[in-house]
Amino acid sequence: MQNSSLKNISSLLLATLFISTSGVLGKYIALPTEIIIWFRASLAMVFLYVYCTYKKISLHIHAKKEYLPFFISGVFMAVHWITYFYALKLSNVALGILSLYTFPMLTALLEPLFLKENLTPYTLF
């Protein structure tokens, strides 16, 4: 049990480190936003492919009905990163990171609308 908790906390800390550095790097890299996002997406694609190949995770979409949600989620992710990095260029890092970390609360508030579930205090906490 102790080893599992340590592994989970380490993974959480590593993920927090990665997402926290995006604000500073997005603000202070002297490249256009589109170039930063293109390199970020390319690196993510390579690392995810290597990881999925190593873990033997299939990357195939098996049903035709899954293509549209996959495409729409990709468009939303692209719009999210473009607007996030433009906001970092126009504003400051603290405001960008603060807005990035509000997504769990927004997700908790929007879940009942899309998934037809009740909003619980535990979910909001």
N, C-alpha and C positions, 0 to 999 in steps of 0.2 A: 504494500500500500504506500509506504514512504517513497519508494522509487518512482511510482506512478505519479504521485503528487509533485515530486521534484521535476520530473519530465514535463508535466503539464505547465508548471510555473515557468520553467525555462523556455518552453515554446511560446508562452504568452509574452514573456519579456523580450524575446527575440522579435516577435511580430510587432510589439510596441516600438522597439528600436527602429525597425524597418519603416513603419508608417510615420514615425516622428521625424525621421530624416528627410522625408519627401518634401516637407515644407521649407526647410532650410535650403535644400538642394534646388528646389523649384524657384526659390526667390533669388538665389545668388549665382546660379549658373547663367553665364552671359550668352545664352543661345535662345532662339525663338521657341516659344511654347510648343509648337508643332514638332520641332526636332527633338526636344526633351521627351515628349510623349512617345514619339516613334522609337527612340532608343530604349526607353523604359519598357514599352510593350514588346520590343524585339528581344530584350534580355529576359523578360518574364516568359516569353514563349519558349525560348531555348531552355531555360532552367526547368520549366514545367514539363517540357517534352522529355528531358533527361530524367527527371524524377519519375514521371509516369512510366517510362521505359524500364527504369531500374526496378520499380515496384510492380511491373507488369499490369498496369492499369490501362484498360482499353480507352482510346480516344475517339472511337467511332460513334457516330450517331446512328442508332439502329432503326428508329422509326421516323417516317416522313413528318409526322405531326410534331416532332421535336425540333425541326429546323427553324420554324418561326419563333418560338420562345428563345432559342439559342441566339438567333440573329438579333432579336429585339433586346435581349440582355447585353449583347455586345455593343449595340448602338448606345444604350443607356450608359454603359461603362465608359465608352469613348467620350460621350458628352460630359459625363461626370469629370473625367480627368482633364479634359480641355478647359472646362469652366473653372475647375479647381486651380490649375496652374495659371490661368489668366488672372484669377482673383489674387493669387500670391504675387504676381508681378505688379498688380495695381494697389494692393493693400500691404499689410505686414504679416509676418509669419505667425504671430500669436493669434490673430483673427482667423487666418486660414486653418490652423490646427484646431482651433476651437470649433469652427464650423464643420470640420471633418469629423470630429469626435461627437457630433450631435446625431449621427446617423442611427445609433441604437435606439434613441428616444423616438426619432421619427419613424423608425421601423415598428416599434412597439405601438405607436399611435395609429399607423396605417394597417397593421395586420388585421384588426377586426373588420375593416372595410373589405379587404380582399379575400380573407380566409374564412370569413363568417364565424369568427371566434369571439368570445367575450373578453373584454379588457379587464385584466385582473391586477390588483395592487402588486403582486409578485412580479408580473411582467414589467410594470413601470419601474419597480425598484431595480 
